[in-house]
Amino acid sequence: MFDNLSDKLQRVFKNLRGEGRLTAENMDAALREVRVALLEADVNFKVVKQLIESVKTRAMGQQVLASLSPSQQVIGIIHEELIKILGSHEAKLRFANEPPSVFMIVGLQGSGKTTSTGKLARWLAKNGNRPELVSVDVYRPAARKQLSILARDIKIPIYEGTAEETKPLDLVRSARREAVNNSRDVLLVDTAGRLHIDEELMTELKQLKELLNPVEILFVADAMTGQDAVKSAEEFHKQLGITGVILTKMDGDARGGAALSIRSVTGQPLKFVGTGEKTDAFEQFHPDRAASRILGMGDILSFVETAQEAFDSKQQEEMQRKFIENEFSLEDFRDQLKSLRKLGSLESILKMMPKTGMMKDLQNLQPDESELTRIVAIIDSMTPKERENHMMINGSRRRRIARGSGTTVNDVNNLLKQYGQARKMMKSLSGSLGNMGSIGKRLGRMGLGKMGLPGF
């Protein structure tokens, strides 16, 4: 997400920092490069023009030119202007005063509409709501079957209709009645899509809107289609009055043009992004965090929130105690690696880290997901006593562990070596926060992502 744009802007900022002082000439040169980077990221040209003009007006003010760190001031201004374009603050879902709140999910065929409906239902349930699903795509039985399978997987009730209910309006009437009877507070309506916008589709959606009076009409768009997604969202808004956008496949969109353009062009906020195929790969969109990631500042808040969900607080307190007292065993090491997997892929974790300062060394690492499996297998092949005291693992024990885990003695040797280094590092880090400045280089020297502490 935003990888290409972020890399290009980092180069611009590096050049800007290298200037002795800020002048109109080097400011213009920097903004030209920013403009090119945004256009190459497929950001709408009107949005790019608006951003550049706003930044230039603010950056060439006397206060910035006279500041001790003008380049940092300019980067701060760009950060603020990006947040404005993205929406200033996250747009929360609206709910009806009297349940069930009806959310219509609309979009073109192939945009990920049905999958997003299921993901949103799971997100709502996780956040204290009681959603129910219904598909009114009577033209594609496969779509209704897909939503039914998703509902079963995420354990959310779905109204599947009767043989007599062959029209969308009949289905939603019954679905809403069932939602009321079962005390469900949100009804998610997965509507039919088309390969392109046509009058028949819009007529049906307008009829559903009139009947249901939805509090949310969420347009689902494929981020990979760039400005085509923005144009479709704009057309749906003109005809239907959408209240927000869900962008899918953001994990595969390294440019980010749709995300940066959609609010300015449609006037409606980006509310959620899909970041993978799994039902939990679905996030509320935070404009300030997105702007920080674009500028290489990382997304530490999202990382902390994800970590809080993945790690038990009491276990972490106990783990910190073990670090301080140097009681961190191989079994603890294995348990931490297992918990780490709950955070998502190692690559996605590294992308949340800042590309500057003490964390910049982590950006060059290439984590290998398979190493986690191998390390866990090696530790599982040890006896409880060996996990507790790694010093007792001699040559014959190493050969036995290698055979039991399907690895080599060299793999076992490497793991024990890296584990020993990890214990030393954790002990030194626990003593003083001042040591945190070298963590990136230390992890890099330890061969992170090869054999040892992948992504930890």
Beta strands, then each sheet from edge to edge (+ up, - down):
strand 1: 101-107
strand 2: 131-135
strand 3: 158-159
strand 4: 186-190
strand 5: 216-222
strand 6: 244-248
strand 7: 270-274
strand 8: 282-284
sheet 1: 3+ 2+ 4+ 1+ 5+ 6+ 7+ 8-
end
